[in-house]
Amino acid sequence: MEAVYNDWHWQFANRIEGLKQLGEYIDLDDDLVKGIEGASKLFRWSVTPYYASLMKRDDPDCPIRKQALPSIVELEDAEGETDPLDEEKHSPVEGLIHNYPDRVAFVITGECAMFCRHCTRRRKVGKVDTHLSRSALACGINYIKEHPEIRDVLLTGGDPLVASDEWLEWIISNIRAIEHVQIIRIGTRVPCTMPQRITDELCQMLSKYHPIWLNTQFNHPRELTEEAAKACDKLLRAGVPVGNQSVLLKGINDSSEVMRELVHGIVKMRVRPYYLYQCEVIRGTRHFRTPMEVGIDIIKHLQGYTTGFAVPTFVLDTPIGKIPVSPQNVVDRDSEYVTLRNYEGKIFKLRNPKDGWE
């Protein structure tokens, strides 16, 4: 049974999508059942047996539950948008998002191992379990060929790694054959939600097309399991750098204590904390959203209190691109000096002439 459980094909085929299955992992009360039955009409839910096993059986505030299971409060969001980043406006051909001068995101699938309740693309992800057609993929690859300014291609979705190695290799090999493409990136949450997917065969395939980078998403320390660490280790040993992009979520990781524990655990896995995203104003996510100042305060309480490279960049993703937001450490500036504040609130005045050093 253990061999079957550790087979990603089994995990994916046996995703939990019903209350009876879910009841094997957690206690079901009336509020939870009402929330799942109501909110799932707005956005589909599905969770792997592995990720469900991380849930606390009798804790309705479990951070794993909150990310995976529908809640009735998803229906109480009058401000949420369906496409807050205007991705459709930046899509020259099906599946391709060209929002930055030198890079594109290629949405190659609408499938995921788990449908996160805070998903930015919930308007389309999970509606139909399908990948982009071969003709649409070819059209997107041709667009990249015809635009020599594109040096960086991000494969995203959905989750690209729920597809077969063969299908992925066809896409990656065709993109790698484009001379002006320097970097291929993969955005995936499977190291967190279905780490069994990171097989030796997948890593061997990816290693043929370097440089390949991969970013994943761990949002809470409970997700940093032995299985997740093993998946990241396999990728790293195959020469694939792994970064983490957390989403700031109310009631899950919106404290400096939780975030510090998270980044420390991630760094122990040799994964680089990359971004901390402000939760988007997406339809159905009001209960996850925090004031921007919460994220700024978290970064403030990480800087100086942990290793420098363990501090992610706090960003707001917008239709005009990602905008970094950080604590203000410049207190004053005159023609000769800049006055700075450190992580403890101490002040230092540094000579730094505006007109340069003579």
DAJOTA-V18534 format. One record per backbone hydrogen bond with DSSP energy under -1.0 kcal/mol. NH is the residue of the N-H (numbers start at 1). CO is the residue of the C=O. E is the energy in kcal/mol with one decimal. If there is no record, write none. Layout:
NH/CO/E
NH/CO/E
This chain:
5/1/-2.7
6/2/-2.0
7/4/-1.6
11/7/-2.1
12/8/-2.8
13/9/-2.4
14/10/-1.8
15/12/-1.2
16/47/-3.6
22/18/-2.2
23/19/-2.2
24/21/-1.6
25/22/-2.3
26/22/-1.8
27/57/-2.6
33/29/-2.4
34/30/-2.7
35/31/-2.4
36/32/-2.6
37/33/-2.6
38/34/-2.1
39/35/-2.8
40/36/-1.6
41/38/-1.2
42/39/-1.7
43/39/-1.7
47/16/-1.6
52/48/-2.5
53/49/-1.7
54/51/-1.4
55/52/-1.5
59/56/-1.1
62/59/-1.7
66/62/-2.2
68/64/-1.2
69/65/-3.2
74/71/-1.9
75/72/-1.7
76/73/-1.7
81/281/-2.6
86/83/-1.9
91/88/-1.2
96/93/-1.9
97/105/-3.0
98/90/-3.2
104/152/-1.9
105/97/-2.5
106/154/-3.6
107/95/-3.7
108/106/-1.3
108/156/-2.0
110/130/-2.3
115/46/-1.7
116/114/-1.0
117/67/-2.3
119/116/-1.4
122/119/-1.0
124/121/-2.1
125/121/-3.0
126/110/-2.3
127/124/-1.6
130/128/-1.7
132/108/-2.9
137/133/-2.6
138/134/-2.3
139/135/-1.9
140/136/-2.2
141/137/-2.7
142/138/-2.3
143/139/-1.9
144/140/-2.0
145/141/-2.2
146/142/-2.0
147/144/-1.2
150/147/-2.2
151/102/-2.7
152/102/-1.3
153/183/-2.3
154/104/-2.8
155/185/-3.4
156/106/-2.7
159/111/-3.0
162/159/-1.8
163/160/-1.5
168/164/-2.2
169/165/-2.6
170/166/-1.9
171/167/-1.6
172/168/-3.0
173/169/-2.9
174/170/-1.5
175/171/-2.0
176/172/-3.0
177/173/-1.2
178/175/-1.7
181/178/-1.5
182/151/-1.8
183/151/-2.3
184/211/-1.7
185/153/-3.1
186/213/-1.9
187/155/-2.8
188/215/-2.4
192/189/-1.6
193/189/-2.5
194/190/-2.2
197/194/-2.3
198/195/-1.7
199/197/-1.9
203/199/-2.2
204/200/-2.4
205/201/-2.1
206/202/-2.6
207/203/-2.2
208/205/-1.5
209/206/-2.1
213/184/-2.2
214/241/-2.4
215/186/-2.6
216/243/-2.8
223/220/-2.2
224/221/-1.9
225/223/-1.9
229/225/-2.3
230/226/-2.1
231/227/-2.1
232/228/-2.3
233/229/-2.3
234/230/-2.1
235/231/-1.8
236/232/-2.5
237/233/-2.5
238/234/-1.1
239/236/-1.7
240/235/-2.6
243/214/-2.4
244/272/-2.5
245/216/-2.7
246/275/-2.1
248/277/-3.5
250/288/-2.9
252/249/-2.1
253/249/-2.1
259/255/-2.3
260/256/-2.3
261/257/-2.1
262/258/-2.3
263/259/-2.7
264/260/-2.3
265/261/-2.0
266/262/-2.4
267/263/-2.5
268/264/-1.8
270/267/-2.0
271/266/-2.2
272/242/-2.1
274/244/-2.9
275/244/-1.4
276/313/-2.4
277/246/-3.1
278/315/-2.4
282/280/-2.0
283/81/-3.1
285/282/-1.8
288/285/-1.9
294/291/-1.7
296/292/-1.8
297/293/-2.5
298/294/-2.0
299/295/-2.2
300/296/-2.3
301/297/-1.9
302/299/-1.2
303/299/-2.6
305/302/-1.8
310/307/-1.9
311/308/-1.6
313/274/-2.4
315/276/-2.3
316/323/-2.2
318/321/-1.0
321/318/-2.1
323/316/-2.6
325/314/-3.0
331/339/-2.8
332/339/-1.4
334/337/-2.6
338/350/-2.6
339/332/-2.7
340/348/-3.3
341/329/-2.4
342/346/-2.6
345/342/-1.8
348/340/-2.6
350/338/-3.0
352/336/-2.8
354/335/-2.6
356/353/-1.5
